């Protein structure tokens, strides 16, 4: 089941065209992933203590409809696939039932030196639980 994070669009996130700037969505997507990890008991502080870094290796964002100031948006986050040291995530930015943005994110797992590594035992199982 997808993890959900909701909030109201702030005026500071609006560009001169009176809608949310495209770069803001990438920050929102990151916030959705971080909250999903935290709620699954895998906060970034715990991962760092285990010497694990989660890094984005690719992101494909499709902008379908704009969000505007005052909208309440929901970031839906789910893990679509897990492998030994990587995963693929799917996220959507929603306004009610309307899909505003979709994103496919490829994530790698690295050690403190930035080298690909396998995560601690049980990590990928917890991550897979964020799937649909």
N, CA, C and O of each residue as an XYZ file, in Angstrom:
528
protein
N       0.847     -1.187      0.000
C       0.000      0.000      0.000
C       0.889      1.245      0.000
O       1.901      1.295      0.700
N       0.514      2.214     -0.765
C       1.313      3.430     -0.896
C       1.309      4.240      0.400
O       0.292      4.337      1.087
N       2.451      4.809      0.713
C       2.568      5.743      1.828
C       2.070      7.102      1.338
O       2.308      7.473      0.189
N       1.382      7.842      2.203
C       0.834      9.144      1.810
C       1.288     10.239      2.763
O       1.294     10.074      3.983
N       1.668     11.363      2.166
C       2.051     12.566      2.897
C       1.304     13.734      2.270
O       1.397     13.946      1.061
N       0.562     14.495      3.074
C      -0.218     15.616      2.534
C       0.201     16.936      3.161
O       0.638     16.986      4.311
N       0.058     18.002      2.384
C       0.327     19.355      2.875
C      -0.273     20.369      1.916
O      -0.676     20.031      0.804
N      -0.327     21.619      2.364
C      -0.868     22.712      1.556
C       0.270     23.408      0.815
O       1.330     23.654      1.390
N       0.049     23.725     -0.464
C       1.038     24.442     -1.272
C       1.229     25.839     -0.691
O       0.265     26.554     -0.417
N       2.494     26.210     -0.511
C       2.826     27.526      0.045
C       3.075     28.527     -1.082
O       3.483     28.155     -2.182
N       2.826     29.786     -0.792
C       3.030     30.846     -1.775
C       4.471     30.866     -2.277
O       4.712     31.150     -3.451
N       5.429     30.571     -1.405
C       6.848     30.609     -1.784
C       7.205     29.541     -2.825
O       8.279     29.604     -3.424
N       6.326     28.571     -3.046
C       6.587     27.506     -4.014
C       6.040     27.824     -5.413
O       6.170     27.025     -6.340
N       5.437     28.987     -5.541
C       4.797     29.394     -6.791
C       5.777     30.194     -7.639
O       6.527     31.021     -7.122
N       5.766     29.942     -8.946
C       6.649     30.687     -9.852
C       5.884     31.861    -10.490
O       4.707     32.055    -10.185
N       6.525     32.642    -11.364
C       5.849     33.799    -11.968
C       4.604     33.438    -12.789
O       3.791     34.312    -13.090
N       4.451     32.166    -13.150
C       3.286     31.733    -13.924
C       2.120     31.313    -13.032
O       1.111     30.797    -13.513
N       2.272     31.539    -11.737
C       1.239     31.311    -10.719
C       0.913     29.835    -10.490
O      -0.197     29.495    -10.078
N       1.880     28.968    -10.757
C       1.728     27.562    -10.385
C       3.033     27.096     -9.742
O       4.035     27.811     -9.769
N       3.016     25.909     -9.172
C       4.198     25.378     -8.494
C       5.315     25.189     -9.516
O       5.109     24.606    -10.581
N       6.500     25.693     -9.173
C       7.665     25.546    -10.035
C       8.053     24.079    -10.130
O       7.951     23.346     -9.147
N       8.496     23.646    -11.304
C       8.812     22.231    -11.531
C       9.858     21.689    -10.554
O       9.782     20.525    -10.160
N      10.819     22.502    -10.163
C      11.869     22.028     -9.252
C      11.315     21.707     -7.863
O      11.873     20.873     -7.149
N      10.233     22.360     -7.484
C       9.630     22.128     -6.170
C       9.113     20.692     -6.063
O       9.204     20.073     -5.003
N       8.577     20.174     -7.152
C       8.041     18.810     -7.116
C       9.113     17.790     -6.741
O       8.833     16.829     -6.025
N      10.335     17.997     -7.221
C      11.421     17.064     -6.897
C      11.688     17.077     -5.390
O      11.938     16.026     -4.799
N      11.639     18.251     -4.768
C      11.792     18.345     -3.307
C      10.637     17.659     -2.595
O      10.843     16.960     -1.602
N       9.433     17.854     -3.094
C       8.277     17.186     -2.492
C       8.426     15.671     -2.576
O       8.139     14.959     -1.614
N       8.874     15.182     -3.729
C       9.049     13.739     -3.896
C      10.073     13.194     -2.907
O       9.885     12.120     -2.335
N      11.156     13.940     -2.712
C      12.160     13.516     -1.732
C      11.558     13.464     -0.334
O      11.789     12.510      0.409
N      10.789     14.482      0.026
C      10.143     14.501      1.341
C       9.229     13.288      1.501
O       9.173     12.695      2.579
N       8.520     12.919      0.450
C       7.650     11.742      0.504
C       8.430     10.464      0.737
O       8.010      9.607      1.515
N       9.576     10.333      0.058
C      10.402      9.127      0.250
C      10.981      9.074      1.657
O      10.984      8.019      2.290
N      11.470     10.205      2.145
C      12.064     10.246      3.486
C      11.015      9.910      4.541
O      11.289      9.133      5.455
N       9.817     10.485      4.425
C       8.762     10.178      5.399
C       8.349      8.709      5.331
O       8.087      8.090      6.362
N       8.291      8.154      4.128
C       7.950      6.732      3.995
C       8.985      5.868      4.701
O       8.634      4.925      5.411
N      10.256      6.190      4.505
C      11.328      5.442      5.179
C      11.221      5.577      6.697
O      11.329      4.588      7.423
N      11.007      6.807      7.172
C      10.905      7.026      8.621
C       9.736      6.256      9.211
O       9.872      5.614     10.253
N       8.582      6.317      8.545
C       7.406      5.620      9.061
C       7.570      4.101      9.030
O       6.885      3.387      9.762
N       8.474      3.608      8.188
C       8.755      2.167      8.126
C       9.888      1.769      9.068
O      10.351      0.628      9.040
N      10.340      2.717      9.911
C      11.401      2.414     10.869
C      12.792      2.443     10.280
O      13.719      1.845     10.825
N      12.941      3.148      9.150
C      14.242      3.222      8.482
C      14.637      4.678      8.246
O      15.004      5.056      7.133
N      14.559      5.486      9.291
C      14.922      6.892      9.165
C      16.356      7.072      8.708
O      17.202      6.206      8.927
N      16.622      8.201      8.072
C      17.959      8.451      7.543
C      19.025      8.417      8.634
O      20.158      8.009      8.376
N      18.678      8.840      9.847
C      19.649      8.796     10.943
C      20.038      7.354     11.271
O      21.204      7.070     11.546
N      19.069      6.452     11.241
C      19.361      5.036     11.502
C      20.185      4.430     10.372
O      21.094      3.637     10.617
N      19.868      4.803      9.141
C      20.629      4.289      8.002
C      22.073      4.772      8.059
O      23.000      4.005      7.801
N      22.262      6.050      8.399
C      23.623      6.584      8.520
C      24.393      5.862      9.610
O      25.580      5.576      9.452
N      23.724      5.566     10.715
C      24.387      4.847     11.805
C      24.834      3.453     11.352
O      25.810      2.910     11.870
N      24.112      2.876     10.380
C      24.481      1.570      9.817
C      25.457      1.699      8.653
O      25.824      0.702      8.032
N      25.877      2.936      8.356
C      26.813      3.150      7.254
C      26.183      3.036      5.878
O      26.864      2.728      4.899
N      24.881      3.283      5.802
C      24.132      3.140      4.549
C      23.701      4.512      4.040
O      23.258      5.367      4.806
N      23.842      4.699      2.736
C      23.336      5.895      2.063
C      22.370      5.454      0.969
O      22.628      4.489      0.249
N      21.272      6.160      0.856
C      20.330      5.910     -0.229
C      20.518      7.041     -1.224
O      20.315      8.209     -0.893
N      20.907      6.692     -2.448
C      21.211      7.715     -3.452
C      20.324      7.520     -4.686
O      20.019      6.396     -5.085
N      19.931      8.629     -5.263
C      19.133      8.599     -6.485
C      20.076      8.387     -7.665
O      21.050      9.122     -7.828
N      19.786      7.388     -8.480
C      20.600      7.154     -9.676
C      19.886      7.618    -10.939
O      20.533      7.883    -11.952
N      18.574      7.717    -10.893
C      17.802      8.232    -12.028
C      16.428      8.660    -11.536
O      15.866      8.059    -10.620
N      15.898      9.703    -12.156
C      14.549     10.155    -11.829
C      13.878     10.604    -13.120
O      14.440     11.379    -13.895
N      12.666     10.103    -13.336
C      11.884     10.442    -14.522
C      10.565     11.023    -14.035
O       9.730     10.308    -13.482
N      10.382     12.324    -14.243
C       9.208     13.029    -13.739
C       8.336     13.452    -14.916
O       8.827     14.009    -15.897
N       7.045     13.183    -14.806
C       6.073     13.600    -15.816
C       5.108     14.593    -15.160
O       4.450     14.277    -14.169
N       5.038     15.790    -15.730
C       4.163     16.844    -15.219
C       2.868     16.829    -16.024
O       2.885     17.046    -17.236
N       1.752     16.575    -15.356
C       0.471     16.436    -16.042
C      -0.434     17.647    -15.851
O      -1.041     18.126    -16.809
N      -0.529     18.144    -14.618
C      -1.371     19.299    -14.306
C      -0.666     20.111    -13.229
O       0.063     19.545    -12.414
N      -0.867     21.425    -13.209
C      -0.183     22.246    -12.209
C      -0.920     22.291    -10.869
O      -2.146     22.199    -10.806
N      -0.142     22.435     -9.817
C      -0.686     22.762     -8.496
C      -0.525     24.268     -8.321
O       0.397     24.870     -8.871
N      -1.422     24.865     -7.559
C      -1.373     26.310     -7.327
C      -1.424     26.583     -5.826
O      -1.718     25.694     -5.026
N      -1.133     27.826     -5.463
C      -1.120     28.211     -4.049
C      -2.443     27.839     -3.391
O      -3.518     28.076     -3.942
N      -2.342     27.255     -2.209
C      -3.517     26.884     -1.442
C      -4.015     25.471     -1.678
O      -4.773     24.946     -0.862
N      -3.608     24.837     -2.780
C      -4.011     23.445     -3.015
C      -3.485     22.551     -1.897
O      -2.397     22.780     -1.368
N      -4.251     21.549     -1.548
C      -3.759     20.495     -0.668
C      -3.340     19.346     -1.578
O      -4.148     18.803     -2.331
N      -2.065     18.988     -1.493
C      -1.535     17.916     -2.338
C      -1.107     16.744     -1.463
O      -0.764     16.909     -0.292
N      -1.137     15.577     -2.052
C      -0.710     14.357     -1.372
C       0.371     13.702     -2.213
O       0.212     13.518     -3.419
N       1.472     13.352     -1.561
C       2.539     12.615     -2.215
C       2.321     11.140     -1.892
O       2.369     10.743     -0.728
N       2.084     10.336     -2.913
C       1.951      8.889     -2.745
C       3.280      8.249     -3.123
O       3.832      8.520     -4.189
N       3.781      7.406     -2.245
C       5.097      6.789     -2.437
C       4.983      5.284     -2.258
O       4.423      4.807     -1.271
N       5.519      4.540     -3.220
C       5.586      3.091     -3.066
C       6.837      2.563     -3.749
O       7.333      3.136     -4.719
N       7.324      1.465     -3.219
C       8.482      0.799     -3.804
C       7.947     -0.216     -4.805
O       7.193     -1.119     -4.446
N       8.345     -0.059     -6.064
C       7.846     -0.924     -7.132
C       8.674     -2.192     -7.287
O       8.158     -3.230     -7.703
N       9.974     -2.106     -6.948
C      10.867     -3.248     -7.158
C      12.071     -3.123     -6.235
O      12.579     -2.024     -6.013
N      12.522     -4.244     -5.702
C      13.762     -4.252     -4.917
C      14.716     -5.280     -5.509
O      14.309     -6.331     -6.006
N      15.986     -4.943     -5.439
C      17.061     -5.852     -5.848
C      18.055     -5.912     -4.699
O      17.767     -5.423     -3.607
N      19.217     -6.503     -4.931
C      20.197     -6.665     -3.847
C      20.653     -5.338     -3.251
O      20.702     -5.191     -2.029
N      20.984     -4.383     -4.093
C      21.499     -3.102     -3.595
C      20.863     -1.926     -4.320
O      21.460     -0.855     -4.425
N      19.644     -2.132     -4.821
C      18.950     -1.041     -5.504
C      17.448     -1.272     -5.429
O      16.981     -2.351     -5.064
N      16.715     -0.245     -5.781
C      15.261     -0.353     -5.814
C      14.713      0.666     -6.806
O      15.395      1.608     -7.209
N      13.471      0.443     -7.179
C      12.764      1.375     -8.051
C      11.500      1.800     -7.325
O      10.734      0.968     -6.839
N      11.296      3.103     -7.259
C      10.167      3.680     -6.546
C       9.220      4.333     -7.544
O       9.648      4.818     -8.591
N       7.937      4.344     -7.215
C       6.949      5.066     -8.008
C       6.270      6.065     -7.076
O       5.864      5.723     -5.966
N       6.156      7.299     -7.546
C       5.501      8.327     -6.741
C       4.521      9.112     -7.598
O       4.688      9.251     -8.810
N       3.489      9.623     -6.924
C       2.515     10.496     -7.581
C       2.243     11.679     -6.670
O       2.219     11.551     -5.446
N       2.039     12.830     -7.289
C       1.548     14.002     -6.576
C       0.085     14.139     -6.974
O      -0.243     14.249     -8.155
N      -0.782     14.130     -5.980
C      -2.221     14.141     -6.203
C      -2.853     15.405     -5.622
O      -2.380     15.942     -4.620
N      -3.917     15.869     -6.258
C      -4.802     16.884     -5.684
C      -6.168     16.218     -5.664
O      -6.857     16.151     -6.682
N      -6.546     15.732     -4.500
C      -7.751     14.912     -4.432
C      -7.530     13.650     -5.248
O      -6.590     12.899     -4.988
N      -8.384     13.412     -6.228
C      -8.253     12.242     -7.105
C      -7.479     12.548     -8.389
O      -7.222     11.650     -9.190
N      -7.107     13.820     -8.583
C      -6.376     14.218     -9.792
C      -4.889     13.921     -9.675
O      -4.262     14.257     -8.670
N      -4.329     13.298    -10.690
C      -2.886     13.061    -10.740
C      -2.232     14.290    -11.364
O      -2.506     14.636    -12.513
N      -1.359     14.948    -10.590
C      -0.655     16.126    -11.092
C       0.705     15.765    -11.665
O       1.116     16.299    -12.696
N       1.401     14.855    -10.992
C       2.766     14.489    -11.370
C       2.953     13.001    -11.101
O       2.442     12.470    -10.115
N       3.691     12.331    -11.988
C       4.137     10.965    -11.716
C       5.656     10.947    -11.804
O       6.257     11.726    -12.545
N       6.266     10.054    -11.043
C       7.732      9.950    -11.063
C       8.149      8.506    -10.830
O       7.590      7.802     -9.989
N       9.136      8.090    -11.592
C       9.805      6.811    -11.369
C      11.232      7.127    -10.958
O      11.944      7.852    -11.653
N      11.641      6.577     -9.827
C      12.940      6.891     -9.245
C      13.719      5.598     -9.068
O      13.208      4.624     -8.518
N      14.951      5.597     -9.536
C      15.859      4.470     -9.321
C      16.804      4.865     -8.197
O      17.404      5.939     -8.220
N      16.927      3.983     -7.217
C      17.673      4.269     -5.996
C      18.754      3.212     -5.815
O      18.502      2.016     -5.961
N      19.950      3.668     -5.497
C      21.040      2.761     -5.174
C      21.371      2.830     -3.699
O      21.085      3.829     -3.039
N      21.964      1.786     -3.186
C      22.391      1.750     -1.791
C      23.908      1.713     -1.786
O      24.528      0.854     -2.412
N      24.497      2.667     -1.062
C      25.954      2.808     -1.020
C      26.440      2.794      0.417
O      25.675      3.010      1.357
N      27.742      2.533      0.567
C      28.365      2.646      1.884
C      28.819      4.092      2.086
O      28.584      4.948      1.233
N      29.471      4.357      3.219
C      29.909      5.724      3.530
C      30.891      6.288      2.515
O      31.030      7.506      2.399
N      31.570      5.422      1.782
C      32.530      5.866      0.764
C      31.863      6.074     -0.594
O      32.528      6.456     -1.557
N      30.557      5.827     -0.678
C      29.841      6.013     -1.925
C      29.896      4.828     -2.873
O      29.516      4.947     -4.037
N      30.366      3.689     -2.386
C      30.430      2.474     -3.206
C      29.136      1.667     -3.040
O      28.604      1.572     -1.934
N      28.633      1.090     -4.128
C      27.446      0.237     -4.001
C      27.699     -0.875     -2.982
O      28.779     -1.465     -2.940
N      26.693     -1.143     -2.173
C      26.821     -2.166     -1.140
C      25.465     -2.800     -0.877
O      24.419     -2.225     -1.179
N      25.506     -3.975     -0.317
C      24.266     -4.602      0.124
C      23.888     -4.015      1.479
O      24.759     -3.762      2.311
N      22.611     -3.800      1.701
C      22.169     -3.245      2.980
C      22.177     -4.310      4.072
O      22.346     -5.496      3.788
N      21.994     -3.882      5.328
C      21.911     -4.844      6.432
C      20.747     -5.820      6.213
O      19.779     -5.514      5.518
N      20.870     -6.982      6.818
C      19.833     -8.005      6.698
C      18.482     -7.433      7.127
O      18.384     -6.735      8.137
N      17.470     -7.729      6.371
C      16.119     -7.281      6.690
C      15.742     -5.948      6.071
O      14.559     -5.617      5.989
N      16.729     -5.180      5.633
C      16.443     -3.848      5.091
C      15.573     -3.935      3.838
O      14.559     -3.244      3.745
N      15.956     -4.768      2.880
C      15.208     -4.855      1.629
C      13.805     -5.422      1.860
O      12.871     -5.084      1.133
N      13.658     -6.273      2.862
C      12.332     -6.795      3.197
C      11.434     -5.657      3.689
O      10.276     -5.552      3.284
N      11.976     -4.809      4.565
C      11.214     -3.649      5.044
C      10.885     -2.714      3.890
O       9.777     -2.185      3.800
N      11.859     -2.518      3.010
C      11.657     -1.643      1.861
C      10.561     -2.197      0.948
O       9.706     -1.450      0.473
N      10.591     -3.490      0.712
C       9.579     -4.121     -0.145
C       8.179     -3.963      0.440
O       7.197     -3.934     -0.301
N       8.082     -3.860      1.767
C       6.783     -3.677      2.416
C       6.151     -2.335      2.056
O       4.951     -2.143      2.247
N       6.954     -1.404      1.534
C       6.416     -0.123      1.081
C       5.816     -0.232     -0.319
O       5.364      0.764     -0.885
N       5.814     -1.431     -0.870
C       5.258     -1.652     -2.203
C       3.756     -1.794     -2.169
O       3.117     -1.666     -1.125
N       3.202     -2.066     -3.349
C       1.738     -2.157     -3.436
C       1.225     -3.537     -3.172
O       0.015     -3.764     -3.211
